[in-house]
Amino acid sequence: MDNKNIFIAIALSLSVLLFWSAFFETPQPVQQNKANQQIQEKTGENNDIAPNINQLEKKETISREDSIKKVERVSIENEKVLGSISLEGGIFDDLSFKNYKESLNKDDNVVFLNPKETESGYYIETGWASIGNKIKVPNINSKWSLVGNKKLSKNKPITLEWNNEEGVIFRKNIEIDEKYLFKINQEIENKTGKTIELYPYAQITRNKKPEGITDFYILHEGFIGVFDEELKEDDYDDVEDKKIVRESNNGWLGITDKYWVTALVPPKNSNFKSTFLFKNAFKANYILNDPVVIGPSLKKNNEVKLFVAAKEVETIDGYAESEKIEKFDLVIDWGWFYFFTKPLFFIIDYLFKLTGNFGIAIVLITAAIRLIFFPLANYSFRSMAKMKALQPEMTRLKDLHKDDKVKLQQGIMALYKKEKVNPASGCLPILIQIPFFFAIYKMLFISLEMRHQPFFGWIKDLSAQDPTSIFNLFGLIPWDPPSFLIIGAWPVFMGVTMYLQQKLNPTPPDPIQAKIFMFFPLFLTVILAPFPSGLVIYWTINNVLTMAQQYVIMKRTTVKTV
């Protein structure tokens, strides 16, 4: 009975570790009724108010460099980003992050936005739509003129202008702050002599699904938005299968990567329709349901906020507060254990700033976690120590009553009662700690702040897997093994500590159970080898501290048997 309970506890813990996120971490969109999911446009299918949205002219792809040189541009630069805006279409299609490199071995900045004619095109456009195309509006190929400043930077806005030659002048007054926020004030001047109506929209287009997508359920990458205070997340595959349409009065929408995000924020308290779809390319857009009405000789404007951002926690939280954007902090995928995960980040970030090494911060927070759960672990380990000490007596009882299961169970229960042992006591502490351990696992996995942070020795990037491999003796043999054979030193350390920890626990009497337990460390070593080394280091240190605590308790625990 005792070994069965222990086996169940360990199996349950392993199952939760491996499969929790697949079922619970990233809630999939709930199927809504047809009325909410397929919202009809006000003007009907044949009278589309947004001819520019959801359409893409298929062109032959060219290189990024050629595409940038091909059209006239206005430069963008501040403390965080570097790039340009294409005057063809007035689109944001060239942007890189100045403070982040593509890899440790390269000096190139992370390139995020790319022109539409490139294979990995990723760009943002804003504009106006007209019912039935009654009014000529600018499209993605329209040639805009630059007015005023020749470069966009903090406190130096630019103005783009386009004349439809029919009495309507369109302007884009664009500002950028010191980080990642663009404010685009779209202005219309009506010189037609009659009242006109136009619908403002904004759209993010991505030509293809990004390479190197994590594809872990623990992390959402793809379409994201908050609509009337409700977070919605849709995978690329979901959007390829069907168009997803939602209406809202407040919110935001965009496309998120592991470390980066593009997001559009419509004007406050404006009723808008959002669409996620795939049509030659992935698109996330919104259009206001109510038109902007411009009388003769009048001007009207509409503002959209655009974020092209690195997912820095303090920066994102700052924007959520200063711009009053509902739940904008959820652009970082904190998961279901938000109330654990986010505070843990602030603690480990403080330790990082204090020590200057993210790896040391991981070691310190691991030790702190062990201290927090010290009383609970003591209770569990004392119970397990007593269970192990009772193994000889359990074996004697099984030999004595091998043909009488009733007397065997009675004898075992009497032994438990005499020694005050609860065979299930080891399960409860494990279950209580699971949410906490998932939280720190999640935090370390998603953290941009850990990207390209070194530890000691061969670990140059805590966000990447251990680059060494046991199959070339950790670099002693001049051979580069294939990726599936990259099982580094730290995963091996973790497997060894898990094996030693297992030896401190009671051995299952069932030979099948014993063999399963024997392979657990090897199994997890292989499974966790591709994971970020920061996670593996956390797990290894936690094993060492747990083992030390367990060893001391077991040495002090004795039982008297007859």
C-alpha positions in Angstrom: 0.0 0.0 0.0 2.8 2.4 1.0 4.8 1.8 -2.1 1.7 2.1 -4.3 1.0 5.5 -2.9 4.5 6.7 -3.4 4.4 5.4 -6.9 1.1 7.2 -7.6 2.5 10.4 -6.1 5.6 10.4 -8.3 3.7 9.4 -11.4 1.2 12.1 -10.8 3.9 14.7 -10.3 5.7 13.6 -13.5 2.4 13.7 -15.4 1.6 17.2 -14.2 5.2 18.3 -15.0 5.0 17.0 -18.6 1.4 17.5 -19.5 -0.1 20.2 -17.3 0.8 23.0 -19.7 -0.7 21.1 -22.7 -4.1 21.0 -21.1 -4.2 24.0 -18.7 -1.4 26.5 -19.2 -2.6 28.1 -22.4 -6.4 28.1 -22.5 -7.6 27.7 -26.0 -10.4 30.0 -27.2 -13.8 28.8 -26.2 -16.0 28.1 -29.1 -18.5 30.9 -29.3 -21.8 31.0 -30.9 -22.1 31.7 -34.5 -23.4 35.2 -34.0 -20.4 36.2 -32.1 -17.8 34.3 -34.1 -19.0 35.4 -37.6 -20.0 39.0 -37.2 -21.6 40.3 -40.3 -20.3 43.6 -41.7 -22.7 46.5 -41.7 -22.7 46.8 -45.5 -22.8 43.2 -46.5 -20.5 40.9 -48.4 -20.9 42.7 -51.7 -20.4 46.2 -50.3 -17.3 45.8 -48.3 -16.3 48.9 -46.4 -12.7 48.0 -46.2 -11.3 47.1 -49.7 -7.7 47.4 -48.6 -8.0 45.1 -45.6 -7.7 41.3 -46.0 -6.2 41.7 -49.5 -2.7 41.1 -50.6 -1.2 41.4 -54.0 1.0 38.4 -54.5 4.5 39.4 -55.7 7.8 37.8 -56.4 10.0 38.1 -53.3 13.2 40.0 -53.2 16.0 40.5 -50.7 15.5 42.8 -47.7 18.3 45.0 -48.8 16.9 45.4 -52.3 13.4 46.0 -51.0 14.6 48.8 -48.6 16.6 50.5 -51.4 13.8 50.2 -53.9 11.5 52.9 -52.3 11.9 56.3 -50.7 12.0 56.2 -46.9 12.0 58.3 -43.8 14.4 57.2 -41.0 13.3 56.1 -37.4 15.6 56.1 -34.4 15.4 56.4 -30.7 17.0 54.7 -27.7 15.5 51.3 -28.4 14.7 51.0 -32.1 16.2 51.7 -35.5 14.6 51.6 -38.9 12.5 53.4 -41.5 9.0 54.0 -42.8 8.3 53.3 -46.5 6.7 56.3 -48.3 5.1 53.8 -50.6 2.0 53.0 -48.7 3.2 54.9 -45.6 3.8 51.5 -43.9 6.1 50.5 -41.0 8.2 47.7 -42.6 11.8 48.2 -41.4 12.6 48.0 -37.7 15.2 46.4 -35.5 15.9 46.4 -31.8 19.2 48.3 -30.9 19.7 46.6 -27.5 19.2 43.0 -28.6 21.4 40.9 -30.9 20.4 38.0 -33.2 22.8 35.7 -31.4 25.8 35.7 -29.1 28.1 35.1 -32.1 26.7 37.9 -34.2 26.8 41.7 -33.7 23.7 42.2 -35.8 20.7 43.7 -34.1 17.5 41.7 -33.9 15.6 42.5 -37.1 11.8 42.4 -36.5 9.8 44.2 -39.2 10.5 43.4 -42.9 9.2 44.9 -46.2 6.2 43.3 -47.8 8.2 42.0 -50.8 10.5 39.9 -48.7 9.9 36.3 -47.9 9.6 37.0 -44.2 7.6 40.3 -44.7 6.2 41.7 -41.5 4.7 45.2 -41.6 2.0 47.5 -40.3 -0.3 49.8 -42.2 -2.9 52.3 -41.2 -5.5 54.0 -43.3 -9.2 54.7 -44.3 -11.9 52.7 -46.0 -14.9 53.8 -47.9 -18.2 52.2 -48.5 -18.4 50.9 -52.0 -15.1 52.7 -52.8 -17.1 55.9 -53.3 -14.1 57.9 -52.1 -10.6 57.3 -53.4 -8.4 56.4 -50.4 -4.7 55.6 -50.1 -3.7 52.0 -50.4 -0.5 50.0 -49.8 1.0 51.2 -53.1 0.2 54.9 -52.7 3.1 57.4 -52.8 3.1 59.6 -49.7 5.0 62.9 -49.4 7.1 63.8 -46.4 6.3 67.2 -44.8 8.5 68.9 -42.2 11.1 66.8 -40.2 13.2 64.4 -42.3 13.7 61.9 -39.5 11.4 60.4 -36.8 12.7 60.4 -33.3 11.6 61.4 -29.8 10.1 64.9 -29.7 10.6 65.1 -33.5 7.4 63.9 -35.2 6.9 63.6 -38.9 4.0 64.3 -41.2 3.1 62.2 -44.3 0.6 63.6 -46.8 -1.4 62.1 -49.7 -3.8 63.9 -52.0 -6.5 61.8 -53.8 -6.8 64.6 -56.5 -10.6 64.6 -55.8 -10.7 67.2 -53.0 -9.6 65.0 -50.0 -6.2 65.3 -48.4 -4.9 62.5 -46.1 -2.2 63.1 -43.5 -0.4 60.9 -41.0 1.1 62.8 -38.1 3.5 60.2 -36.5 5.2 60.4 -33.1 7.6 58.0 -31.3 8.5 58.0 -27.6 11.9 57.0 -26.2 11.0 53.2 -26.4 8.5 51.3 -28.5 5.3 53.4 -28.8 4.2 55.0 -32.0 1.2 57.4 -32.1 -0.3 57.8 -35.5 -2.8 60.7 -35.8 -4.6 60.2 -39.1 -6.1 63.4 -40.4 -8.6 64.1 -43.2 -9.1 67.4 -44.8 -12.3 67.6 -46.9 -12.3 70.0 -49.9 -15.0 68.3 -51.9 -17.8 70.6 -51.0 -19.9 67.7 -49.6 -20.0 65.6 -46.5 -18.0 62.4 -46.6 -17.8 59.3 -44.4 -14.7 57.1 -43.9 -13.8 54.3 -41.7 -10.3 54.2 -40.0 -8.5 50.9 -39.8 -5.1 49.5 -38.9 -3.5 46.2 -40.0 -0.6 44.0 -39.1 0.5 41.6 -41.9 3.0 38.7 -41.6 3.8 36.8 -44.8 4.5 33.5 -43.1 4.7 31.7 -39.7 8.0 32.7 -38.1 10.9 30.2 -38.0 12.0 28.8 -34.7 8.6 29.1 -33.1 8.6 27.4 -29.7 5.6 25.2 -30.2 5.4 24.6 -26.5 1.9 24.8 -25.0 3.5 26.5 -22.0 4.1 29.6 -24.2 1.6 31.2 -26.6 3.0 32.6 -29.9 0.6 33.9 -32.5 -2.5 36.1 -32.4 -3.4 37.9 -29.2 -5.9 40.5 -28.1 -8.0 41.8 -25.2 -11.6 42.5 -26.1 -13.8 44.1 -23.5 -11.4 42.9 -20.8 -11.3 39.3 -22.0 -7.9 37.9 -23.2 -8.1 35.9 -26.5 -5.2 33.9 -27.9 -5.3 32.2 -31.3 -2.6 30.0 -32.8 -1.4 30.4 -36.3 -3.0 27.0 -37.2 -6.3 28.2 -35.8 -6.2 31.3 -38.0 -5.2 29.3 -41.1 -8.3 27.1 -40.6 -10.8 29.9 -40.2 -11.3 33.7 -40.0 -11.8 34.8 -36.4 -13.9 38.0 -36.0 -14.7 39.8 -32.8 -16.3 43.1 -31.8 -15.4 45.2 -28.9 -15.7 48.7 -27.4 -12.3 48.7 -25.8 -9.2 46.6 -26.2 -6.1 45.9 -28.3 -4.9 43.2 -30.7 -1.7 42.0 -32.2 0.8 39.2 -32.9 3.1 38.0 -30.2 6.4 36.1 -30.4 8.3 34.6 -27.4 10.3 37.9 -26.9 8.7 40.4 -29.2 5.3 41.8 -30.0 3.4 44.0 -32.4 0.1 45.5 -31.1 -2.6 47.9 -32.3 -4.6 50.0 -29.8 -7.8 51.6 -31.3 -9.1 54.8 -29.8 -10.7 54.5 -26.4 -14.5 53.8 -26.2 -14.7 53.2 -30.0 -16.7 50.3 -31.3 -14.5 48.2 -33.6 -14.4 44.9 -35.4 -11.2 42.9 -35.1 -10.3 40.2 -37.6 -7.6 37.5 -37.4 -7.2 35.6 -40.7 -4.9 34.0 -43.3 -5.2 35.2 -46.9 -1.9 34.8 -48.7 -0.5 36.1 -45.4 -1.4 36.2 -41.7 -3.3 39.4 -40.8 -4.5 41.0 -37.6 -6.6 44.1 -38.1 -9.4 46.3 -36.8 -11.8 48.7 -38.4 -14.2 51.1 -36.6 -17.8 50.2 -37.0 -18.8 53.9 -36.9 -17.6 56.2 -39.6 -15.8 59.5 -39.2 -18.0 62.1 -40.8 -16.2 65.1 -42.3 -18.3 68.1 -43.5 -17.3 70.4 -46.3 -14.1 72.4 -45.7 -13.6 70.6 -42.4 -10.9 68.4 -40.9 -11.2 65.3 -38.7 -8.7 63.0 -37.2 -8.4 59.6 -35.7 -5.5 58.2 -33.5 -4.1 54.7 -33.4 -1.4 53.5 -31.0 1.2 51.1 -32.4 3.6 49.1 -30.3 6.6 47.3 -31.9 8.2 46.2 -28.7 10.6 43.9 -26.9 8.6 42.2 -24.1 10.5 43.9 -21.2 8.3 43.5 -18.1 8.9 47.0 -16.6 8.4 48.6 -20.0 5.2 46.7 -20.8 3.8 47.4 -17.3 4.6 51.0 -17.7 2.7 51.3 -21.0 -0.3 49.5 -19.5 -0.4 52.1 -16.7 0.6 55.3 -18.5 -1.5 54.7 -21.6 -4.4 53.1 -19.6 -4.5 50.0 -21.9 -6.6 47.3 -20.4 -4.6 44.1 -19.4 -1.8 45.1 -21.8 0.6 43.4 -19.3 -0.9 40.0 -20.5 1.0 40.4 -23.8 3.7 38.6 -21.7 2.4 35.1 -21.2 2.5 34.7 -17.4 0.1 31.7 -17.6 -2.6 30.6 -15.2 -0.3 31.1 -12.2 0.0 34.8 -12.9 -0.2 35.6 -9.2 2.9 33.5 -8.5 4.8 33.9 -11.7 5.0 37.7 -12.0 6.0 38.3 -8.3 8.7 35.7 -8.8 10.0 37.5 -11.8 10.4 40.7 -9.8 12.2 38.9 -7.1 14.7 37.2 -9.4 15.1 40.4 -11.4 16.0 42.2 -8.1 18.6 39.4 -7.3 20.0 39.7 -10.8 20.5 43.4 -10.4 22.0 42.8 -7.0 24.5 40.1 -8.1 25.0 40.9 -11.7 24.5 37.3 -12.7 21.2 35.7 -13.6 22.5 32.2 -12.9 23.4 33.2 -9.3 20.0 34.8 -9.0 18.5 31.4 -10.0 20.6 29.7 -7.3 19.5 32.2 -4.7 15.8 32.0 -5.5 16.0 28.2 -5.5 17.5 28.3 -2.0 14.8 30.7 -0.9 12.1 28.4 -2.2 13.6 25.5 -0.3 13.6 27.6 2.9 9.9 28.6 2.3 8.9 25.0 2.0 11.3 23.7 4.7 8.7 22.8 7.3 6.5 21.1 4.7 9.5 19.2 3.2 10.5 18.1 6.7 7.1 16.6 7.3 7.2 14.8 4.0 10.8 13.5 4.4 10.3 12.3 7.9 7.4 10.2 6.7 9.4 8.9 3.8 12.3 8.1 6.1 10.0 6.1 8.4 8.6 4.3 5.4 12.1 3.4 4.3 13.1 2.2 7.8 10.0 0.0 7.9 11.0 -1.8 4.7 12.6 -4.8 6.4 9.5 -5.2 8.7 7.2 -4.9 5.7 9.2 -7.6 3.9 8.9 -9.8 7.0 5.1 -9.4 7.1 4.8 -10.1 3.4 6.8 -13.4 3.8 4.7 -14.3 6.9 1.3 -13.6 5.3 2.1 -14.2 1.6 -1.0 -16.5 1.3 -3.4 -14.3 3.3 -3.9 -10.8 1.9 -6.3 -9.8 4.6 -3.9 -10.6 7.5 -1.1 -8.9 5.5 -3.1 -5.6 5.2 -4.1 -5.8 8.9 -0.5 -6.3 9.8 0.7 -3.4 7.7 -2.0 -1.1 9.1 -1.1 -2.1 12.6 2.5 -1.3 11.8 1.6 2.1 10.5 -0.5 2.8 13.5 2.3 1.7 15.9 4.9 3.9 14.2 2.5 6.8 13.5 3.2 6.6 9.8 0.8 8.0 7.1 1.7 6.3 3.8 0.0 9.1 1.9 1.7 12.0 3.7 4.4 12.2 1.1 1.9 13.1 -1.6 0.4 16.2 -0.1 3.6 18.3 0.1 4.4 17.4 -3.5 0.9 18.4 -4.7 1.0 21.7 -2.7 4.4 22.7 -4.3 3.4 21.9 -7.9 1.8 25.3 -8.7 4.8 27.1 -7.2 7.3 25.1 -9.2 5.3 25.5 -12.4 5.3 29.3 -11.8 9.1 29.5 -11.5 9.5 27.2 -14.5 7.2 29.4 -16.6 8.9 32.6 -15.4 12.4 31.3 -16.4 11.1 30.0 -19.7 9.4 33.2 -21.0 11.7 35.8 -19.5 13.4 38.1 -22.1 15.6 39.4 -19.3 17.3 36.0 -19.2 18.0 36.0 -22.9 21.8 36.0 -23.7 22.6 36.1 -20.0 25.7 34.1 -19.1 26.4 31.8 -16.0 29.8 30.4 -15.5 32.1 28.2 -17.6 30.5 27.0 -20.9 27.0 28.5 -20.2 27.0 31.7 -22.2 23.3 32.0 -22.6 20.9 30.8 -19.9 17.9 31.0 -22.3 19.5 28.4 -24.7 20.2 24.7 -24.1 23.5 23.5 -22.7 25.7 23.4 -25.8 27.9 20.5 -24.7 27.2 16.9 -25.3 28.0 13.6 -23.5 28.4 11.9 -26.9 31.6 13.8 -27.7 32.7 13.8 -24.0 31.7 17.4 -23.6 34.0 18.6 -26.4 37.0 16.4 -25.8 36.3 14.5 -29.0 36.5 16.7 -32.1 33.0 15.8 -33.4 29.8 17.7 -33.6 26.9 15.4 -32.8 23.5 16.0 -34.4 21.0 18.1 -32.5 19.1 15.1 -31.0 22.3 13.9 -29.3 23.1 17.3 -27.6 22.7 16.2 -24.0 24.8 18.6 -22.1 26.7 18.5 -18.8 24.1 20.3 -16.8 21.3 17.9 -17.9 23.6 15.0 -16.9 24.2 16.7 -13.5 20.5 17.0 -13.1 19.9 13.3 -14.0 22.6 12.2 -11.6 21.2 14.2 -8.7 17.7 12.9 -9.5 19.1 9.3 -9.4 20.8 9.9 -6.0 17.7 11.5 -4.6 15.7 8.5 -5.7 18.0 6.2 -3.8 17.0 8.1 -0.6 13.4 7.1 -1.1 11.8 3.7 -0.3 12.3 1.1 -3.0 9.1 -0.3 -4.5 8.8 -4.0 -3.8 7.2 -4.5 -7.2 10.0 -5.2 -9.8 8.1 -3.5 -12.6 7.7 -0.3 -10.4 11.3 -0.5 -9.5 12.4 -0.6 -13.1 10.2 2.3 -14.0 11.6 4.4 -11.2 15.1 3.4 -12.3 14.5 4.9 -15.7 12.9 8.2 -14.5 16.2 10.1 -14.2 17.4 9.0 -17.6 14.0 9.8 -19.1 13.9 13.3 -17.7 17.6 13.9 -18.6 16.7 13.3 -22.3 13.4 15.3 -22.1 15.0 18.3 -20.4 18.2 18.4 -22.4 16.8 20.8 -25.1 15.3 23.1 -22.5 16.9 26.5 -21.5 20.0 25.8 -19.4 18.6 28.2 -16.7 15.7 25.9 -16.1 18.0 22.8 -15.9 20.3 24.7 -13.5 17.3 25.6 -11.3 16.2 21.9 -11.3 19.7 20.6 -10.5 20.2 23.0 -7.6 16.8 22.2 -6.3 17.6 18.5 -6.4 20.9 19.0 -4.5 19.2 21.1 -1.8 16.3 18.6 -1.5 18.7 15.7 -1.3 20.8 17.3 1.4 17.7 18.1 3.5 16.3 14.6 2.9 19.6 12.9 3.8 19.9 14.8 7.2 16.3 14.0 8.1 16.7 10.3 7.3 19.8 10.0 9.3 18.0 11.4 12.3 14.9 9.3 11.8 14.7 5.8 13.5 11.9 3.4 14.1 11.5 0.4 16.5 10.1 -2.8 15.0 9.4 -6.2 16.4 
